Amino acid sequence: IINNYVDGTQGGARDKASPSGLHFRDSKRKVDYVLAYHYRRRLARHARGAASPEPTRGSASVALVSNGGTGKGCAEPQQQQQDDGQRALWEWPGLPGLEVVELSPLGALEEERRLQREEYEQNLLEAGLEIEKDPENKSQGLSFVRIHAPWQVLSREAEFLKIKMPTKKMYEITEEKGILKTLNEIWCKLTEPLQPQVPQQENTKMKNLSYPFSREKIYLYNIKDKDTFFDNATRSRIVREILKRTSTKARNSMGIGTLIANNVYDAAYPLHDGEYEGQNDDMNERKLLYQEWARYGVFYKFQPIDLIRKYFGEKIGLYFAWLGLYTEFLIPSSVVGIIVFLYGCITIESDIPSKEMCDQRNAFTMCPLCDKFCDYWNLSSACATARASHLFDNPATVFFSIFMALWATMFLEQWKRLQMRLSYFWDLTGLEEEEEHPRPEYETKLLQKKLKSKNITTENSNENEKEKLTWTDRMPGYAANFGLILFMIMLTFSAVFGVIVYRITTAAALSFSTNETTRSNVRVTVTATAVILNLVVVLILDEIYGAVAKWLTEIEIPKTEKTFEERLVLKAFLLKFVNSYASIFYVAFFKGRFVGRPGRYVYVFEGYRMEECAPGGCLMELCIQLSIIMLGKQLIQNNLFEIGIPKLKKLLRKLKDERTELKEMDTNQSKDPQQWDLDYILEPFTGLTPEYMEMIIQFGFVTLFVASFPLAPIFALVNNIIEVRLDAKKFVTELRRPDTVRAKDIGIWYNILSCIGKLSVIINAFVIAVTSDFIPRLMYQYAYSQNGTMHGFINHTLSYFNVSQLKAGTQPENSLFAQEVSFCRFKDYREPPWSPHQYEFSKQYWAVLSARLAFVILFQNLVMFLSVLVDWMIPDIPKDISEQIKKEKTLLVDFFLKEEHEKLKLIESFISRDKQKRRSGTKSKRTRAASFSQGHRSPKGSFTSFSSQHTVV
């Protein structure tokens, strides 16, 4: 292994970067991975006329190529002497002409990092990788280490990681027969304009038999070119694994993750396949993805899932496949939701309760909405609210709730089937869980524990027990998690309570207004401003909770990245779920339930009455709350933040680097930025958790309270059509290329989706039973109505109150009501003032309450039964895929038996040849024996016979 410092005069053309920016300077070896770091050089002071201690590093066009072929020949020994001489100068500071300079703490840290980098890169060389470095020809700046994995390393690691590669054997995929085949052909013809124009497999009916790579069985694989047998994604994955497990002695750093955490390196990333747009005609996978997937102009096309998987890896491929299926499933639910909404619009004129409420002849004099300053009012003034409530509170919403519960079940079942299909075609069946490397933070904590234990005891018997962190080590983290999560949930409830107080106080303040228009629009003003305020609070807390969840997970010190991700997801989901839905839960199930009654209202802060629902019920307000929060989160958080924040970070990083570069310009450096320069400016990939999280929260909006807002699916569909292209553009143009990760499912997200689907059944049952007027209407029509119609329903739901029993100081001042009021009405089932049990809950109240609870139980069990039935009827694995998997296993065994049989034949042919040689050998032996017997007779032949005998032996 030789580290060659190549001078610019010797290097010549080699000094120029490769034209594509994807290869070493020899334009042959691919750059599989890049390490980036900032350096600050320490220049020693020398006496006048003394030679520079760094003759080669001073050159502007110096490149360091490690374990490669650059600078071979006579330059090597000369360079080695220069390098050794240079080391000698550094090691012997007492030499004449060299002045010793003491390092500052910052300089000492930089020197330590430089030594760690040198040691780490030396270890990478020993692992078989080839390295090319940029010259450090400025006092400070950004430098890159480019890494290439040769065939020997790729084949060794592919075998170690059990990467499945295609063999020479191909087999035919069994196609569906009968009507399914005909329907599939028709569908393919209809959707042909929607298919992305990406290269497809020449024969889609054939599939390569795949098998984990083995160097012993290399004859099984169809290796035409060793440089292209492993694609770029696989190559970078292999290099990443080597980087993860290569350690350095300094600070016991385990892998690249620890070195980045300690700022030894700034970043480590694989390169994109060139530019995604430009003048050149060279087509690469990145440009193809941009043209056919990552532009808003192709929003109507299907996603090229196979190309996404090939470029970004299975984990990201599965995310986009899931997002695509979810978006497709939103189409039928959107259509049904629109039909339900239109049904409400059509039947609004024939709705008897809203007609009665709007009829001014029905003089329902309602009790004042606030104390002292509010007057009596006519129920007909709330006509618009009642008519609007019917759009969402009608019998069709019950059907839609059942439909959406079954929709969620069918979606999850279909995803399991699609996931299995993708696993088969992507060779993920039988994928074993790879052994994960510990996280840098875990190793640091473990090292601290070992150092402490060494001070206490040096016994070897306890050494194995100290190899991992126990629950006692994590107890402070667990305690902090419990306390802070509880505090955050209480903070969310406090924010909701704050908005409630705002509504109550604002409503009271506006009621004092002398302006008639202001007083008449109090409810609308308060509702609109409170919902917007609530949205702002939700967005702010969402960002805070994301950071808090990450910090809480870090102090738990999970061992592996997978454990870290799962715990982070659970915490972030819990906090964001409570934050997003707390105010909606309040409006749906708590608002208007604890108001009290006239003469005995419930007060907060001794002067403000608890807020009531609108005359038409709380469902309309729930619909407004849900729609504004859902649309606001989608528009502001999911779209504006996703576009704006990465662009802002990219701009800041670019400005920072340019500021550093301007301090000392490098005139000899190539003007055109290389691919590693362009990729370094991009935002680093931080995982799929934010992408999944926003979609899961949206899934909750679509399913949990869909009974109150049937238009939720159509808004979600429009958002997702944009979201797919937005995420695609972000991955292709705004982010560094992620490391390819093999995964056979979407992990913990499926369990969360399943839980939301089951919870939605219960919540929708309570929304229909408790929040809407569906049950009271049914009860009235079939139990209390004299003619079986809804006539008289409004009068039935309003109770009487004797205004003379109002508390002193709460009666309306300067009442402008046209007639003298003896009794006012309020919405509740209570006994009238002339009853012996005045103002107590009436029999109707208990009858309606029992009907509501019965409906919840019936609805929940019916929908759960139907969901289980759908789950049972739809198999998790498609029949054709299960048959193909069995067929593949059989073919694999046959293929191996055939190969072994051929090897056996080959061995037998060698044995038969060996036997023939032996037979010819025995003939020659007899000849020699004859010559030996003759040799005894003649003295001259004794020497010959002895030598022949010796040869035979």
N, C-alpha and C positions, 0 to 999 in steps of 0.2 A: 504494500500500500504506500503510495507516494503522494505527498502534497506538493504540487508543482506551482511555484510562483512564476508565472510566465510574463516576461517583460514585453512591453508593447512593440518594441523593435523586433523581437523574436517571434511574437505571436502573429503579427501581420493581420491577415484577414480573419483569423480566429477571434480577434478581439471584438469584432462586430457581433451584435446579437443576431439570433436567427431571424429570418424574414417574418416568419409566422408568429414569433414570440412564444412558441409552445415547445421549443427544443433547446438543447444546450447550444453552445457556440459552434459546435461541429455540425449543427443542423441535422443530426442523425438521431441522437438520443432524446426521447421525450422527457419533458418536465412533468413528473407525476405529482409533485407536491412542492410547496413553497413555504419557507419559514422567513418571517420578516422581523427585523429588530432595529432599534435606534442605537447608535453608538456615539460615544464621545471619546476621542483619542487623547491620550496624554503624551505630549511631545516633550522629551527631555531637553534641558538646556546644555549646550556644549561650548567648550572653549573655542576661541576664534580659529578658524582654519581646520578644525577637527572634522573628520569624516562623519557623515551622517550615520547613526546606528541603524537606520532603516533605509538602506539604499533602494530596495525594491518597492517598498510600500509608498515611497514618495512619488512614484510614477503615477501619472493620471490614468493610464490605461492598463493597470495591472488587474489580472483576473486570477482567482484561485480555483483550480479544478482539482477535485479530490477523487482518487480512485478511478480516474478516467484516462483517456488516451492523449490529452493535450500536452504539448511540451515535452514529448519523449525525445530520446536521443542524447546528444551531447549536452543539452541544456540541463539535464537532471542532476549529474554529479556536481556541476558548477553551482547550480541553485542550492543543492544540499549543503555545499560548503558555505554559501552565503547565509543560509538559514541557520546553520550551526554556529557560524561566526556571530550572527546577530544574537543568538541565544547566549553565547558566551559573554557578549557585551552587557546584556541585561543581567546575567548572573554574577558578573564581577564588576560591581560599580566602582571599584577602586582604580580602574584603568585610567591612564592619562587621557585628558581631553573630555571626560564625561563627568558632568556635575550631577550629584544625587539630588533629586527633588522629592520632598516628603509629600505623600498623598493626602488630600483633604478627605473627610469622611465620604463625600459624594464621589470623589475619585476612587477611593478604596472600594466602594460598592460597585462602581462601574468596572473596575479591574476584576472583581470577583465574578461579575456576570460574564465578562469576556472569557475568563478561565473556564467557567461552567459551559459556555458555548463551545469552546475548543474541545473540552472533554466529551461533551455530548455528540458533537459532530464526528469525533474520532471513534466513538462507540457505534455510531451509525455506519461508518466505514467498515468496522469490524463485522457488523451485521450483513455486509455485502452490498449496501447501497452506494450509489455514486453521487458525488456532490460537486456543484459548481457555485462559487461565491463571487459576489461583487467586490470590487476593490474598495477599501476604506481609505480614500484619498482626500478626505476633507477632515476638518477638525471635529465635526459632528454631522450626523445625517442618518438617512434611512438606508439600510442594506438588506439584500435578499440572499437566502441560501436556497438554491434550486436542487431538487432531489430527483434522481432517476433510479428506478428499480430494474436491474438486468433480468434476463430470463431465469437464471439460476435462483434468484431471490423470489421472483414471482411464482415459479413452480413449487419451490419449497414451502412458501407461505400459503399458497392455494391448497396444498395438501394438508397443511396444519390446520387451516380454517375450514376445511371440508367444503370448499366452494364447488357447487355443482356446475359442470361444464358439459356442453353438448358432445356426444360421441359420434362416431361415423354412422351408427345405426339410425335409420329413420323409419317411422311407422305411420300408417294412415289413421287419421282421427275419424272415428265412427260418427257419421252424420245422423241427425234426426230424420226420421222417416214419416211418411204419411202427411197428414194435414199440417203438422207442425213445420215440416220442411217447406211446404208450399207457402205458409204464412210468413216464414222467415225470409224466403226469397222475395216475396211481395214487399215486405218491410225494407229489405236491403235496397230494392229498386226505388222505393219512395224516398228513402233517406239518403240516397246517393249524393245529392247536392249538399247535404249537411255534413258529409264526411270530410275530415281534414286531408289536405293533399300532402301526405307524408309517405315515404317509402314503405311498402308493405312486403311481407314475406312472399317470395315468388309463388310458392305453392302452399296456400293456407290449409289445405287438407292434410298436409304432412307435418310431423313434429319430430324434432331430434330427441333421441333418448338421452337423458342427462344422467350423469353419475359424478359423485364427488371426485375431484381431481386427484390422481395418483401418479407419481413419477414411475413407479414400477409397471403400471398399465398404460403407459403413454401411447402405446400403439392403438389404444381404443379410440383416441380422440382425433378429430379431423383438424390437424394442425398444418395449415397451409403456410402461415407466416407467423413466426414466434413474436414479432413486434405487434401484431394485431389480434393474436388469439385472445388475449385478455383485453377487454375494452377499457376505455379511460376511467370509467367509474370503478371498475374492479381493481385496476392498478392503484388508484388513489386510496381505495379502501385497504388494500394490502399494506401500502406504505404507512397509512395512518395507524394500523395495528402495530407495526414495528416502532413507530414513534411513541406510541402509548407505553410500550413495555421496555423501551430502552431507558436505562437509568444513569444517573451520575452520582459520584460519591459525595460531591459538595451538597451539603444540607440534605443528604439522602433523597434527592429528587427522583421521583418515580415517574418518568414519562414526560411527554410534551405538555400535558395539562398542568403539572406542577411548575414547570419552567415558565409557562405563560402567566400563571398566577403570581410567580415571583418576579415578573417583569424582565426575565432573562431574554425572552422573545416576546414580541408584540402580538404576533398572529401566526397561525398555521392553517393553510387552506389549499385545496386543489384548484387548478386553474379552470376557468371556463374555456370552451372550445372556440376561442376567437371572439370577434365582435359580432353583435347581434344585428347591426345595421351599418351600412357603409357603401362605398363605391365599388369595392372589389366584388368579383363574381363568385368567389370561393364560397360554396355552401357548406355550412357546418350545422351540427345538431342544434346549437344555441340559436342560430339565425332561423332555422326551420321552425323551432318552437315559438320564436317571436312572431314569425309571419303567420303561422297557422293556429296559434293558441293564445299568445300574450298580447293581443291587440283587441280593442273594443269593437273594431270593424268586423271581427269574426265571431261575435257573440252568439250567433245562431248555429254555429258548427259544434259538432261533438268534440270532446277532448281527445287528443292522441295519447291515451293512457299508457300504451306500451312504450312510446317514445319518452314520455315523462318518467316512467319507471327506469328506463335505460339510462337517462341522463342524470336524474336526481336520486335514484335508488327506490327500493320497495316501500319504505316507510312513507315517503312523500307521495309516491304513486298511489298508495292506498288512501291517503288523505284526499287527494283530488278525485279518486274513484268514488269515495264515500260522498264527497260534496256534490259530485255530478248526479249520483243516484238520488240524494236528498232533494236536489233541485228538480229533477224529473218527477219525483213523487209529489212535489208541491203543485204540479199542474192540475191533477184531478181534484185535489183538495181545494185549490183556488176556484175551480169551476163550480164545485158544489157550494162553496162559501158564497160565491156571487149569486147563485140560484136562491140560496136561503135569504140573502139580503133583498133580492128582487121580490121574493115572496112576501117579505115584510112590507115592501113599498106598494105592492099590488093590493094587499089586504088591509092597508091602513084605513081606507075609507069604510070598510065593512066592520071595523073593530068597534064593538058596542061600548066597552069601558072608556076608550078615548073619546068617543062621541059624547057620552054622558058627561065626561069631565069638561069638554069644550062647550057644552050646551049651557048658555047663560040663563036659561029658564030654571035650571037646577041650581037654586041659590044655596050652594054649600058655603056657609060662612066659616072660615077657618080661624083657628086661634092664632094670636100674634107669634111671629117667628123669633122675636127677641123681647126682652123686658122693657117696659116704659116707653121706648122710642118707636116701637113697631106697632102698626095698626092691625086691625082685623082685615082679612082679605078674602076675595072670592076665589074658589078653586078653579074657575074657568080661566083665570089669568095665567095658569100653568098649562094651558092647552098645548102650546108648542112642545114643551118638555114631554108631555104624555104621548103625543103623536110620534115624536122622535124615539121614545123608548120602545114603541111597538116595532120599530125596524129591527131591533135586536132581541126584544123580549116577546117571542111568539112561539107557537108549538114547533115550528121548523127547527129552532135552535136545539131542541131536545134530540131530534133526529141527527142533527149535525154533530152534537157531542158524541153520540154513539158511533157515528161514522168516523170521527177523528180518532177515537180510541182504537177502533179496528184498523184505521189507516196507520197509526203508529206501530201496531203489532205487525202489519203486513210489510211496512218499511224495514223494520228490524229483521224480519224473516228473509226478505229479499236481499238485504245487505249480507246476511250470512251466506246465502247462496252465491252471490256475486263474489264475495271474499274467497269462497272455496274455488270458484271458477278461476279467479285470478291466481290463487295459490298453485293451481295445477299448471296453468300456462306459464307462470313465472318460476316454476320449479321450486316452490316453497313447501311442498308437501313433505312431511317428515323433517322439517327444519328443526334442528336442535337449538336449545337456548345456548347462546355463546357465553363462555365464561367472561364476565366483565371485570375490567381492572378497577381497583379502588379509586375513589375520587381523591384529588390532591389534598383537600381539606381533611379527609378522613385519615390519610397517611400522616399529615402533620400532627394531628391530635394523637395518633397512635405513637408517633415518635416522641412527643412530649411525655406521654404516659410511660414509655420505656425508659426515658432518661430519669424520670422521677423514681421509677421502681429500681433502677440501678443504684441510686443513692441510698435507697432503703435496704435492699437486699440483693445479693448476687447469686442466689440459689438457682440451679438449673431446673429444679423440679417444677417450679412455677412458670417456667419460660413459655410453655405452650399456652397456658391460660392467659398470658398477657399479649397474645398475638392479635387480639381483637378487643373492640370497645364493648363493655357490658352496659346494662341498663343503668347502673349506678353512675357511669361516666356521662350518660346522656340525660340523667335526671334533671339537671338545671335547664336543659333545652326543652324537655317535656313540660316542666312546670311553667316556663315562659310561654310555651305554645298554648297551654290551657288557659293561662291568665289573659294573654293578649287576644286570643280568639274570642273569649268571653267578653272582653272589653270592646272589641270591634263590633261584635253583634249588638251589644248594648248601645254603642255609638250610633249604629244604624237605626235602632229603635228610637234613640233620642232625636235623631234627625227627622224621623217620621213624626214624632211627637211635636217637634219644633214647627213643622209645616202645619200640623193640626192647630197648634196655638196661633200660628199666623192666620189661618183661615178664620178661626173664631174671632180673634181681635179685629181683623180687617173687616169682617162682616158686621161686627158691632160698630166699628168706626164709620163705615159707609152708611149704616142705618141712621146715624146722627146727621147726615148731610141734608142740607135744605133743598138740594137739587132733586127734583122729582125723578129725572131720568137716571140719576146715580142710584137712588133708592130702589127703583124698579129693576135695575140690572145688577143688584148686589150679588146674587148667586152665580151668574155667568162670569162676572169680573173676578170674584174670589176663586172660583174653580179654575179658570184659565191661568191666572197668575200663580196659583198654588201648584198646579201641575208643571209649569215651566220651572218654577223654583225647585220643585222636587227633581226634575230632570237634571238640572245643574248640580244638585247635591249628589245624585246617583253617579254622574260622570266623574265628579271630583273624587268621590269615595272609591269608585272603581279603580282609578289609577293608584290611589294610596293603598288599597287592599292588594293589588297586584304586587307592589313592592314589599309590603308587609309579609305576604304569604311566602315570597322568595326568601326573605330574611329569616323568617321562622323556620323554614325548611333547612336553611343552612346551619342554624344553631343546633338543629337535631343531629347533625353530622351523619347523614345516610352514607352507607358504604359505597354503593354503586350508583351510576347515573340513572339506571332504570328505577331504583328505589327512590332516588331523589325526585325524579319526574312524577312518579305516582303520588308521592306525598305532597308535592307542590300542587298537583292537579286537584287533589282532594281539598286542600286548604283554600286554594284560590276559588274553586267552585263553590264551596260552602259560603265563603264571605261574599262572593259576587251574587250568588243566588239570593241570599238574605237581602243584600243591598238592592238588587233589581226588583224583587217581588214584595218587599215588606210593605210599601205604601199601597200596592195593589191588593194584598191580603187585607189590609186595614179597611179599604173601601168596600171590598167584597163581603167581609164577614163581621166587621166590628162597627163600622160607621152606622149611626142611627139605632144601634141596639141598646145603648146605655144612656138614652136621652132622659128617661123619666116620662112624666106626663104633666099636663097643665096643673099648676098648683103645687107640684112636687117635682120640679126639674132637677137634673144633676148639674152641678156647677163645677168649673175649674177656676182656681185662683179667686174663689169667693165672689166673682162678679160676672163670669162669662159662662153662658149655657153651652153644654155639649152640642156639637153640630148635628143636624138632622139630615136625612136623605131628602131628595127632591120629591114632590108629590107623586111623580111617576115611578118612584123607587130609585135605588142606588145603582141599578144596572147600567143606566145611561152614563152616570158619572164614572163607573168602572170602565166602560167602553172608552170614554175620553182619556182617562188616566192611562189605560193600557196602550191605546193607539199613539199618544204623544210620547210616552217613554220608549216604546218599541221603535217608532220612526226616528225619534231623536237620537237614540243609541246607534241605530243603523247608519244614519246620515252623518252624524258628527264623529262618533267614536270609531265605527267600523270603516268608514270611507275617508273622511277628512284627515283623521289622525294617521291612518295607514298610509295615505299618500304624502302628507305633509311632514311627519316626523322623520321618516327615513331620508327624505330629500334634504331636510335641515341638517341632520347629522352628517350626511355625506358632504354637504357644503362646508360645515365647520371643520371636518377632518381635512378636506382639501385645502382650506385656507390656512390651517395650522401647519400642514406639511410645506405649503408654498412659502410661508413665513420663515420656516427653518431653512428651506433651500435658498432663499434670497440672500441670507446672511453670507453664504459662500457659494458662488456659482461655479459649477463644474463645466467648463467650456468644452472639454473633450468628450463629455457624455453624449450619447445619442439623443437627438432632439425628440424623436418619435418615442412615446412611452410604450414599453413592452406590456404584454398581457398581465404579468405579475404586478406591474405598477397600476394598471387600470383596475385590477381586481382588489388591490389593497385599499383603494379609495372607497370601494363599495362597503355597505353595511354588513357586519358579520351576522351569520345565521344563528339565531338563539333558540331555535326549537319550534315545534308546531303547537305548543300549548296555547298561545294567544289566538291562533287561527281556529283551533277546535273550540276554545272557550266561547268565542263570540257566536259560533254556530249553535253550540249547545244551549246557550242562553236564549237565542232566537227560537230554537226548537221548543223551549219551555213556553215562550210567548205564544207559539202556534198551537200548542196542545193543552197547556194548563188551564187557561181562561178562555178557550175558544168559544164557549157558550155565550160569552158576553160580546165577542168581537169576531163574527164570521169572516170578516175581510182580512184577518191577520195572515192567512196563507198567501193571498195575492200580493200583499206588501212584502212578505218574506221572499216570494218568488222573484219579484222585480229586483230586490236587493241582492239575491244570490246570483242572478244573471250578471250583475255588475261585479259582485264579489269574486266570482270564478276568474274573470279576466283581470281584476285588480290584483288578486293573489298571484296569478300567473305572471303578470308584468313585474310584480315585485320580485318573484323568484328568478326571473330571467334577466332583469335589467338592474334591479336595485340591491340585490344581495350577492355576497360571495357565494361561490358554488358550495353547497352543503356536502358534508361527508355522506357517502352512500351507506345506508343502514338497512340491513335485511330484517324484515318483520313480517309475520304471517297474519297479523290482525291489527286492529286499531287500539288494542290494549284496554285500559281502564275506561276509556270513553264509551265503549259499548255498554258496560255495566251502568254508567251514569245515564245513558239514553234509555236503557231498560227501566231504571228506577223512575225517570221522569214520565215514561209512558204509563207506568202503573199508578204513579201519583196523580196523573192527569185525570184518571177515571174518578178517583175520590173527590178531587177538587171540583171537577165539572158537575158531579152529583150534588155537591153542596151549593154550587153557584145556582143551579137550576132550582134546587129545593128551598134555599134560604134567601138568596139575593133577588131572584126573579119572582114574579107573581104567578108563575105557572101552576103551583100547587094550590094557592088560594082560589084561583079561577076555576080549577077542576073541582075543588071541594064545593064552591058555590053553585057551579052548574049542575052537579049531580047530587048534592045533598041539601042545599038551602033554596035554590031557585024554584019558584012556584010553577013555572012553565018550561023548565029545562033550558032556558036561554041565559044570556049574560046580562039581561036587563036588570038593573038594580044592584049591580056588583059594587059600584063606587059607594053607594049609600051603605051597603053591608060592611064595607071595610073601614068606615069612619065611625068613631065613637063620639058621644056627646060630652060636653063639659059645661057646668054652670059657671058663668063668668063672675058671678058674685063671690065665688070661692077662690078667686085669684088672690095671691098674697098681696098685702099692702105694699105699694111702691112698684109693683110689677104691671099694673093696669096701663093700657095705652093712654098717653097724655094727648090731649087735643085731638081726639078721634074724629076723623073726617068721614067715617063710614056713614052711608046714606040712611040706614035705619038703626034703631036702637037694638042692641044685641043682648039677648038673654042667655042663649046657648051658642057656644062655638064648637066646631068639629076638629078632631085630630085623628091621624091615621093610627089605629090600633084596635085590637079586639078587647074592649073593656066594658064593664057593666055601666049603664047610664046613671045619671045623678038621682033619678027617682027609684032606683033599685035599692033593696035593703043592703046589698053588698056593693055599694057604689064605688066605681073606678077600680074594682078588682078585675083580674083577667076572666073573661067570659068563657063559656063552654066552647064557643067557636074557636077561641085561641088554642085551647088544648087539643081540639079536634084537628085543627090545621097543623099544629106542632107535631102531633103523632103521624099525620099523613106525610109531613116533610121527612121525618126520620124513616118511615116505611119506604118512601121513595128512594132515599139514599141507599138503604140496604138492598132494595130490589134492583136499582140501577147498577150499583156496584157489582153485585153478584151476576147479573145478566151480562154486563159488558166483559167482566173477567172471564166468564164461561165462554163467551164468543171469542175472546182473545186467545184463550187456551185451545179452543177448537181450531181456530185459524193456524195457530202454532203447530198443532198436531197434524193438520191436513197438509201443510207445506213442509216437505222434507228439507232439512238444513243443507244437505248435499244434493245437488241435481243428479238425477239418475244417470245421465250420460257421462258426467264427470266421475262418478263413483266407478262406473264400468271402465272408463279410460284409465283410472288409477290402478285398478286391478290388472288391466291389460298391460300397462307399463311395467308393473312388477314382474309379470310372467315373461314379458319380452326381455327384460333385463336379465333374468335368470337364464333364459335360453341363449341370449347373446354371450353371457359369460361362459356357459357350458360349451358353446360353439368355439369360442376363442381358446378355452382350455383344451378342447378336443384337438384343435389345430396345433396347439403347443405340444400336446402329447404325441401327435403324429410326427412332429418335427423332432422330438426327443427320440422316438422309436427309430426314425431314419438315421439319426446320429449313432444310436446303439448298433443298428444293423451294419453301418459303415465301420464301426469300431470292431465288430465281430469279424468282418471281412479282413480287416487289418490284422487281427489276431491270428486268423487262419493262415494268412500269408506269412505271418511271423513264425508259426509252428513249422511250416514247410522249410523256412530258412534255418530253423533250429535243427531239423533233421539233417539238413545239408551240412551244418556246422559240426553236428555229432559225427557224421561220416568222416569229415576232414580231420576231426580230433583223433579218431581211431587210427587213421593213416599216419597221423603225426607222431604216434608212439613208435612207429617202426623206423622212421628216419630221424636222426638226431637233429637235423636241420629244421624239421617241422615242429619240434617241441615248443619253440617260442611262439609260433603261429597258433598252435593248438591252445596254448595257455591264454593267449590274448582273446581267442574266440570264446573260450569258456568264460573268461572274465566279462566279455561283452554280454553274453547271454544272462549271466547273473545280474 
